[in-house]
C-alpha cells in the first residue's frame, strides 16, 4: 500500500511538473510571438511615417505652395509660387513617382486638386483672350474680379490640405494607414 501511495504521489508530482513546464513553455512562446508582432507593427508604423513625409514633401507641400493663390502677371495667370498656370507645370507634380500614393491616400484632396487645376487652365485661357481683346487698367481689374472666386477656392483648398497634413504629421499619424493599392505600402 505504501508503495502504491508513493507511486501515486510521484506520478502526481510528475504530472504537476509537466503541466507547469508546459505552461512556462507556452507562455514563453506567446511572449516571443507578441514581441515579434509588436516589432513588426513598430517597423510598419515607422515605414508609414516615412512614407507620409515623402508624400508630404514631394507632393502635398508643392500643391500647397502653388495653391495659396492666383495672380495675373503680363496677361497670364500664375500660381502663388510664380509658376504659370499651364499644363506642363501642373503635370510636373503628377509626374512625381509619389503622386500616385497621394491619389490613393488622399483621394478627396486629389479630386479637388484636379477640379481646381482644370478650372484654372480654362480660366487662364479666358483671361488671356479677354486681356488680348481689352486693354488698360479697367481690363486688368475686370480680369482680377473674374479670378477672385477661383483664387478663394485655391486658398481654401491650400488651408484645408495644409491642416490635414499637419494634423496627421503631428497629432494623428495613426490615421495614415497602410493601403494595399499603394505601390510603396505593398513593400512593407
C-alpha positions in Angstrom: 0.0 0.0 0.0 2.8 2.4 0.9 4.5 1.6 -2.5 1.2 2.3 -4.3 0.8 5.6 -2.4 4.4 6.6 -3.1 3.8 5.8 -6.8 0.6 7.8 -6.9 2.4 10.7 -5.2 5.3 10.5 -7.6 3.1 10.4 -10.7 1.0 13.3 -9.4 4.2 15.2 -8.8 5.5 14.4 -12.4 2.2 15.4 -13.9 2.2 18.7 -12.0 5.8 19.4 -13.1 5.0 18.6 -16.7 1.9 20.9 -16.6 4.0 23.7 -15.0 6.8 23.3 -17.6 4.3 23.2 -20.4 2.6 26.3 -19.1 6.0 28.1 -18.9 7.0 27.0 -22.4 3.6 28.2 -23.8 3.9 31.5 -22.0 7.5 31.9 -23.4 6.3 31.1 -27.0 3.4 33.6 -26.6 5.7 36.3 -25.4 8.1 35.7 -28.3 5.1 35.9 -30.8 3.8 39.1 -29.1 7.3 40.7 -29.2 7.7 39.7 -32.9 4.3 41.2 -33.8 5.0 44.4 -31.8 8.3 44.7 -33.5 6.7 44.2 -36.9 4.0 46.8 -36.1 6.6 49.3 -35.0 8.6 48.8 -38.2 5.4 49.2 -40.3 4.4 52.3 -38.4 7.9 53.8 -38.9 7.7 53.0 -42.6 4.3 54.6 -42.8 5.6 57.7 -41.1 8.5 57.9 -43.6 6.1 57.3 -46.5 3.8 60.1 -45.3 6.7 62.5 -45.0 7.8 61.6 -48.5 4.3 62.3 -49.9 4.1 65.5 -47.9 7.5 66.8 -49.2 7.2 65.7 -52.8 3.5 66.3 -53.5 1.5 67.9 -50.7 3.9 70.8 -49.9 4.3 71.6 -53.7 0.5 71.6 -54.1 0.0 73.8 -51.1 2.7 76.2 -52.3 1.0 76.5 -55.7 -2.5 76.8 -54.2 -2.0 79.7 -51.9 -3.5 82.0 -54.6 -3.5 83.1 -58.2 -2.1 86.3 -59.8 -2.3 87.8 -63.2 1.2 88.7 -64.5 1.7 90.1 -68.0 -1.7 89.0 -69.1 -1.4 85.4 -67.9 -2.5 83.5 -64.8 0.2 82.4 -62.3 0.2 80.3 -59.2 1.3 81.9 -56.0 4.7 80.2 -56.2 5.4 82.1 -59.5 4.7 79.1 -61.8 2.4 79.8 -64.8 -0.9 78.1 -64.9 -0.1 75.8 -67.8 -0.4 72.0 -68.3 3.3 71.4 -68.1 3.6 72.9 -64.6 0.5 71.0 -63.3 1.7 67.8 -64.9 5.2 68.2 -63.3 3.6 67.4 -59.9 1.8 64.4 -61.4 5.0 63.0 -62.9 6.4 62.7 -59.4 6.5 58.9 -58.5 4.9 59.7 -55.2 1.8 61.4 -56.8 0.1 58.0 -57.2 0.5 57.5 -53.5 -1.1 60.9 -52.9 -4.0 59.8 -55.1 -4.5 56.6 -53.1 -4.1 58.0 -49.6 -5.8 61.4 -50.2 -8.4 60.7 -52.9 -10.7 63.6 -52.0 -7.9 66.1 -51.9 -6.5 64.8 -55.2 -10.0 65.1 -56.8 -10.3 68.7 -55.5 -6.8 69.5 -56.9 -7.8 68.1 -60.3 -11.0 70.1 -60.4 -9.2 73.3 -59.3 -6.4 72.9 -61.8 -8.9 72.2 -64.6 -10.8 75.4 -63.7 -7.5 77.3 -63.6 -6.4 76.1 -67.0 -9.7 77.1 -68.5 -9.7 80.5 -66.7 -6.2 81.2 -67.8 -7.3 80.7 -71.5 -10.3 83.0 -70.9 -8.1 85.7 -69.2 -5.5 85.6 -72.0 -8.3 86.1 -74.6 -10.0 88.7 -72.5 -6.9 90.8 -72.0 -5.9 90.5 -75.6 -9.2 92.0 -76.7 -9.4 94.6 -73.8 -6.6 96.8 -72.8 -5.9 99.1 -69.8 -6.3 99.1 -66.1 -10.1 98.5 -66.3 -9.5 95.3 -68.2 -7.0 94.1 -65.6 -9.4 95.0 -62.8 -12.1 93.0 -64.5 -9.7 90.1 -65.0 -8.8 90.1 -61.3 -12.5 90.1 -60.5 -13.0 87.1 -62.8 -10.3 85.1 -60.9 -11.4 86.2 -57.4 -13.7 83.2 -56.8 -11.2 80.7 -58.2 -8.5 82.4 -56.1 -10.6 81.9 -53.0 -11.2 78.3 -53.8 -7.5 77.7 -54.2 -6.7 79.5 -51.0 -9.4 77.5 -49.1 -8.1 74.2 -50.6 -4.5 75.1 -49.6 -5.5 75.8 -46.0 -7.6 72.6 -45.8 -4.8 70.4 -47.3 -2.2 72.0 -45.0 -4.4 71.5 -41.9 -5.0 67.9 -42.8 -1.3 67.1 -43.4 -0.3 69.0 -40.3 -2.8 67.1 -38.1 -1.6 63.7 -39.5 2.1 64.6 -39.1 1.9 66.0 -35.6 -1.2 64.5 -33.9 -2.9 61.7 -35.8 -0.2 59.6 -37.6 -2.3 56.5 -36.7 -4.9 57.8 -39.2 -2.4 57.4 -42.1 -3.0 53.7 -42.8 -1.3 51.1 -45.0 -3.2 50.8 -48.3 -2.8 47.7 -50.4 -3.4 49.7 -53.6 -0.3 51.9 -52.8 2.8 50.6 -54.5 5.0 51.8 -51.6 2.8 50.4 -48.9 2.9 47.0 -50.6 6.6 46.8 -49.8 6.1 46.8 -46.1 
